[in-house]
Amino acid sequence: MNRIIAWLPDRIDRRTRVVAWIYLAAQVMLVATGGAVRLTSSGLGCPTWPKCTADSLVNTPEMGIHGVIEFGNRLLGGVLAVLAIVAFLQVVRLFRSRRDLFLLTLIAGLGVPFQAVLGGITVLTGLTWWVVGMHFVASIVLVTLTTTYVIRLYATPGPRARAVPAWYAITAHVTSLAVAVTILVGIVTTGAGPHAGDADTPRSGLNPEILQHVHAIPAYVTFALTLVLVLGSFRYRGTPVHRYALYLLAVEVLQIAVGLIQANTGLPGILVGVHMTLAALLAAAMTAVILSLKAPVPAEGEGDRASTVSGAVRA
């Protein structure tokens, strides 16, 4: 046991960061492959859970492409479980010095089996639209957690203080609320649309055309608020505040463009899948913006709080 403990990393290094980026990419990929399952009507490609069939853990040739797609998504969930364990072990010895990293990997790691069980419930309930929606929400939460983990790996440990004006911080948090509402309304909209995950799965019964217009309202509010964030961030050019605000704007421009095209072309599956994946990237970019609002507080004797916080933003 002592040898195993001694083998675990005692500091953040390149290996830790590489695993963290792969962990985040896999969370986004899970959203993309989950979308593929739904958009190809493969949601019941494996008709039961946790096995693929009553007699087989994996898909069989008789199940065709739908079985391959559904089992592939489940297999990626297994890869995520391994990544969660590796990420946790890489920071377990940093419990005292970097408790934030320890807690992030612990919570995200516990979220992976929760997500798997929730996925199983979606299959066992016949892909009920609101259960599928909860499954998507869980994925978005895991994306935000792993994004936070990646960013905090590069951050200076210790106390942090607001590094931007109060109005900017308030605007950023209001924008994050608008992002959350946009994603939630998008889930309801998709639940009323044609892509149910299986040909025999009933929809919510709501009017999808009306919901598309309702979905657009928080999306455009998010876009308008993001423009304010980007314009306000120009005073911090070259800093995470400015960089992450630009990333957020870029994702939203793509998201809006794809949304408009899919709405006017009959909701083709490939574009709906891209739209879902961009929703995960939107959540990641918004998380990065929120985390950039604070900077490390200086140690005693390194200058007053205000000047150091201001300097940290320009670093």
C-alpha positions as CSV (number, residue, x, y, z in Angstrom):
1,M,0.0,0.0,0.0
2,N,2.8,2.4,0.9
3,R,4.4,1.8,-2.5
4,I,1.1,2.6,-4.3
5,I,0.7,5.8,-2.3
6,A,4.3,6.8,-3.0
7,W,3.7,6.2,-6.8
8,L,0.8,8.7,-6.8
9,P,1.7,12.2,-7.9
10,D,2.6,14.7,-5.2
11,R,2.4,17.8,-7.5
12,I,0.5,19.0,-10.6
13,D,2.5,18.2,-13.7
14,R,2.1,17.7,-17.4
15,R,0.5,14.3,-16.9
16,T,-2.1,15.7,-14.6
17,R,-3.1,18.4,-17.1
18,V,-3.2,16.0,-20.1
19,V,-5.6,13.6,-18.2
20,A,-7.7,16.6,-17.2
21,W,-8.1,17.8,-20.8
22,I,-8.9,14.2,-22.0
23,Y,-11.4,14.0,-19.2
24,L,-13.1,17.2,-20.3
25,A,-13.0,16.2,-24.0
26,A,-14.6,12.8,-23.1
27,Q,-17.5,14.5,-21.3
28,V,-18.2,16.6,-24.3
29,M,-17.9,13.5,-26.6
30,L,-20.4,11.8,-24.4
31,V,-22.9,14.5,-25.2
32,A,-22.1,14.1,-28.9
33,T,-22.4,10.3,-28.9
34,G,-25.6,10.6,-26.8
35,G,-27.0,12.9,-29.5
36,A,-26.0,10.3,-32.1
37,V,-27.9,7.7,-30.2
38,R,-31.0,9.8,-30.1
39,L,-30.8,11.2,-33.6
40,T,-30.4,7.8,-35.3
41,S,-33.3,6.3,-33.4
42,S,-30.8,4.0,-31.5
43,G,-32.0,4.9,-28.0
44,L,-33.3,1.3,-27.6
45,G,-30.6,-0.3,-29.7
46,C,-29.7,-2.0,-26.4
47,P,-33.3,-2.7,-25.1
48,T,-32.3,-3.2,-21.5
49,W,-29.8,-2.1,-18.8
50,P,-27.2,-2.7,-17.5
51,K,-26.8,-5.5,-20.0
52,C,-27.3,-4.7,-23.7
53,T,-29.8,-7.6,-23.9
54,A,-31.2,-10.0,-21.4
55,D,-28.5,-12.5,-22.3
56,S,-25.6,-10.3,-23.5
57,L,-23.5,-7.5,-22.0
58,V,-22.5,-6.3,-25.4
59,N,-24.5,-5.7,-28.6
60,T,-25.0,-8.7,-31.0
61,P,-24.8,-8.7,-34.8
62,E,-28.6,-9.2,-35.0
63,M,-29.1,-5.8,-33.4
64,G,-27.5,-4.0,-36.4
65,I,-26.2,-0.5,-36.4
66,H,-28.6,0.7,-33.7
67,G,-27.0,-1.7,-31.3
68,V,-23.5,-0.6,-32.2
69,I,-24.3,3.1,-31.7
70,E,-26.1,2.6,-28.4
71,F,-23.4,0.2,-27.0
72,G,-20.7,2.6,-28.2
73,N,-22.2,5.3,-26.1
74,R,-22.3,3.0,-23.1
75,L,-18.6,2.1,-23.8
76,L,-17.6,5.7,-23.7
77,G,-19.3,5.9,-20.3
78,G,-17.0,3.2,-19.2
79,V,-14.0,5.1,-20.5
80,L,-15.2,8.1,-18.5
81,A,-15.3,6.0,-15.3
82,V,-11.6,5.1,-15.8
83,L,-10.7,8.7,-16.5
84,A,-12.6,9.8,-13.3
85,I,-10.6,7.3,-11.2
86,V,-7.3,8.3,-12.8
87,A,-8.0,12.0,-12.3
88,F,-8.9,11.5,-8.7
89,L,-5.8,9.4,-8.0
90,Q,-3.6,12.2,-9.5
91,V,-4.7,14.7,-6.9
92,V,-5.5,12.5,-3.9
93,R,-2.1,13.3,-2.3
94,L,-2.8,17.0,-2.8
95,F,-5.8,16.8,-0.4
96,R,-4.3,19.3,2.1
97,S,-2.7,21.8,-0.4
98,R,-5.3,21.7,-3.2
99,R,-8.5,20.6,-1.6
100,D,-10.4,22.3,-4.4
101,L,-9.0,19.8,-7.0
102,F,-9.6,16.9,-4.6
103,L,-13.3,17.8,-4.2
104,L,-13.8,18.6,-7.9
105,T,-12.5,15.2,-9.0
106,L,-14.4,13.5,-6.2
107,I,-17.8,15.1,-7.1
108,A,-17.3,14.7,-10.9
109,G,-16.2,11.1,-10.3
110,L,-19.4,10.3,-8.3
111,G,-21.3,12.0,-11.1
112,V,-20.1,9.5,-13.7
113,P,-21.9,6.4,-12.2
114,F,-24.9,8.6,-11.4
115,Q,-25.0,9.6,-15.0
116,A,-24.8,5.9,-16.1
117,V,-27.7,4.9,-13.8
118,L,-29.7,7.8,-15.1
119,G,-29.0,6.6,-18.7
120,G,-30.2,3.2,-17.7
121,I,-33.4,4.6,-16.3
122,T,-34.0,6.4,-19.7
123,V,-33.8,3.0,-21.4
124,L,-36.0,1.2,-18.8
125,T,-38.6,4.0,-19.0
126,G,-38.8,3.8,-22.8
127,L,-36.9,7.0,-23.5
128,T,-39.5,9.3,-21.7
129,W,-38.6,12.8,-22.9
130,W,-38.2,14.4,-19.5
131,V,-36.0,11.6,-18.2
132,V,-33.8,12.0,-21.3
133,G,-33.7,15.7,-20.5
134,M,-32.5,15.0,-17.0
135,H,-29.8,12.8,-18.5
136,F,-28.7,15.7,-20.7
137,V,-28.7,18.1,-17.7
138,A,-26.4,15.7,-15.8
139,S,-24.0,15.7,-18.7
140,I,-23.9,19.5,-18.8
141,V,-23.2,19.6,-15.0
142,L,-20.3,17.1,-15.5
143,V,-19.0,19.3,-18.3
144,T,-19.0,22.4,-16.0
145,L,-17.3,20.4,-13.3
146,T,-14.5,19.1,-15.5
147,T,-14.1,22.5,-17.1
148,T,-13.6,24.0,-13.6
149,Y,-11.1,21.2,-12.8
150,V,-9.0,22.0,-15.9
151,I,-8.9,25.7,-15.2
152,R,-8.1,25.3,-11.5
153,L,-5.2,23.1,-12.4
154,Y,-3.5,26.1,-14.0
155,A,-4.6,28.6,-11.3
156,T,-2.5,29.8,-8.4
157,P,-3.8,28.2,-5.2
158,G,-4.9,30.2,-2.2
159,P,-7.5,33.0,-1.6
160,R,-9.0,34.8,-4.5
161,A,-10.8,38.1,-4.9
162,R,-12.9,39.8,-7.6
163,A,-10.6,41.1,-10.3
164,V,-13.2,42.9,-12.4
165,P,-15.7,45.8,-11.6
166,A,-18.9,44.8,-9.8
167,W,-21.1,45.6,-12.8
168,Y,-19.0,43.2,-15.0
169,A,-19.2,40.4,-12.4
170,I,-23.0,40.8,-12.1
171,T,-23.4,40.8,-15.8
172,A,-21.4,37.6,-16.1
173,H,-23.6,35.9,-13.5
174,V,-26.8,37.0,-15.1
175,T,-25.4,35.7,-18.4
176,S,-24.7,32.3,-16.8
177,L,-28.4,32.3,-15.7
178,A,-29.5,33.1,-19.2
179,V,-27.3,30.2,-20.5
180,A,-28.9,27.8,-18.1
181,V,-32.4,28.9,-19.1
182,T,-31.5,28.6,-22.8
183,I,-30.2,25.0,-22.3
184,L,-33.3,24.0,-20.2
185,V,-35.8,25.5,-22.7
186,G,-33.8,23.8,-25.5
187,I,-34.3,20.4,-23.8
188,V,-38.1,21.0,-23.6
189,T,-38.0,22.1,-27.3
190,T,-36.2,18.9,-28.3
191,G,-38.6,16.9,-26.2
192,A,-41.4,18.1,-28.5
193,G,-39.5,17.7,-31.7
194,P,-39.2,14.7,-34.1
195,H,-36.0,13.2,-32.7
196,A,-37.2,10.9,-29.9
197,G,-34.5,8.3,-29.9
198,D,-36.8,5.5,-31.1
199,A,-39.5,5.5,-33.7
200,D,-42.2,4.3,-31.2
201,T,-41.3,6.8,-28.4
202,P,-44.1,9.3,-27.7
203,R,-43.2,13.0,-27.6
204,S,-44.2,15.6,-25.0
205,G,-47.3,16.8,-26.9
206,L,-46.2,20.4,-26.8
207,N,-46.1,22.5,-30.0
208,P,-42.5,22.4,-31.3
209,E,-42.8,25.4,-33.5
210,I,-44.0,27.7,-30.7
211,L,-41.2,26.2,-28.4
212,Q,-38.6,27.1,-31.1
213,H,-39.6,30.8,-30.8
214,V,-39.6,30.6,-27.0
215,H,-36.2,28.9,-27.0
216,A,-34.8,31.8,-29.1
217,I,-35.7,34.4,-26.4
218,P,-33.2,33.4,-23.7
219,A,-30.7,32.6,-26.5
220,Y,-30.7,36.1,-27.8
221,V,-30.7,37.5,-24.3
222,T,-27.6,35.5,-23.7
223,F,-26.0,36.8,-26.9
224,A,-26.8,40.4,-26.0
225,L,-25.3,40.0,-22.6
226,T,-22.2,38.3,-24.0
227,L,-21.6,41.3,-26.3
228,V,-21.6,43.5,-23.2
229,L,-19.1,41.1,-21.6
230,V,-16.8,41.1,-24.7
231,L,-16.9,44.9,-25.0
232,G,-16.2,45.3,-21.3
233,S,-13.3,42.8,-21.5
234,F,-11.3,44.8,-23.9
235,R,-9.7,46.8,-21.0
236,Y,-8.3,43.4,-20.0
237,R,-6.9,42.4,-23.4
238,G,-4.4,39.5,-23.1
239,T,-6.0,38.1,-19.9
240,P,-8.3,35.2,-19.3
241,V,-11.2,37.6,-18.8
242,H,-10.9,38.8,-22.4
243,R,-10.0,35.4,-23.9
244,Y,-12.8,33.5,-22.3
245,A,-15.4,36.2,-23.2
246,L,-14.3,35.8,-26.8
247,Y,-14.6,32.0,-26.6
248,L,-18.1,32.4,-25.2
249,L,-19.1,34.7,-28.1
250,A,-17.6,32.4,-30.7
251,V,-19.6,29.4,-29.4
252,E,-22.8,31.4,-29.3
253,V,-22.3,32.7,-32.9
254,L,-21.9,29.1,-34.1
255,Q,-24.8,28.0,-31.9
256,I,-27.2,30.6,-33.2
257,A,-26.2,30.0,-36.8
258,V,-26.7,26.2,-36.5
259,G,-30.0,26.8,-34.7
260,L,-31.3,29.1,-37.4
261,I,-30.3,26.7,-40.2
262,Q,-31.8,23.6,-38.5
263,A,-35.0,25.4,-37.8
264,N,-35.4,26.4,-41.5
265,T,-34.3,23.1,-42.9
266,G,-36.7,20.7,-41.1
267,L,-34.4,19.8,-38.2
268,P,-31.9,17.5,-39.9
269,G,-30.4,15.1,-37.4
270,I,-26.7,16.1,-38.0
271,L,-27.4,19.7,-37.3
272,V,-29.4,18.9,-34.2
273,G,-26.4,16.8,-33.0
274,V,-24.0,19.7,-33.6
275,H,-26.4,22.0,-31.8
276,M,-26.4,19.7,-28.7
277,T,-22.6,19.4,-28.7
278,L,-22.3,23.2,-28.9
279,A,-24.6,23.4,-25.9
280,A,-22.0,21.5,-23.9
281,L,-19.2,23.8,-25.2
282,L,-21.4,26.8,-24.3
283,A,-21.6,25.6,-20.7
284,A,-17.9,25.1,-20.7
285,A,-17.1,28.5,-22.0
286,M,-19.6,30.2,-19.6
287,T,-17.9,28.3,-16.7
288,A,-14.5,29.6,-17.8
289,V,-15.8,33.2,-17.9
290,I,-17.2,32.9,-14.4
291,L,-13.9,31.5,-13.1
292,S,-12.0,34.3,-14.7
293,L,-13.8,36.9,-12.6
294,K,-11.5,36.3,-9.6
295,A,-7.7,36.5,-9.2
296,P,-5.3,35.3,-6.5
297,V,-5.0,37.6,-3.4
298,P,-1.4,38.6,-2.7
299,A,0.5,37.2,0.3
300,E,1.1,39.8,3.1
301,G,3.8,42.2,2.1
302,E,3.3,41.9,-1.7
303,G,1.3,45.0,-2.1
304,D,-2.2,46.1,-1.4
305,R,-5.1,44.0,-2.4
306,A,-6.5,46.3,-5.1
307,S,-3.2,46.7,-7.0
308,T,-2.4,43.0,-7.0
309,V,-5.8,42.0,-8.1
310,S,-5.7,44.5,-10.9
311,G,-2.2,43.2,-11.8
312,A,-3.3,39.6,-11.7
313,V,-5.9,40.3,-14.4
314,R,-3.2,41.8,-16.7
315,A,-0.8,38.8,-16.1
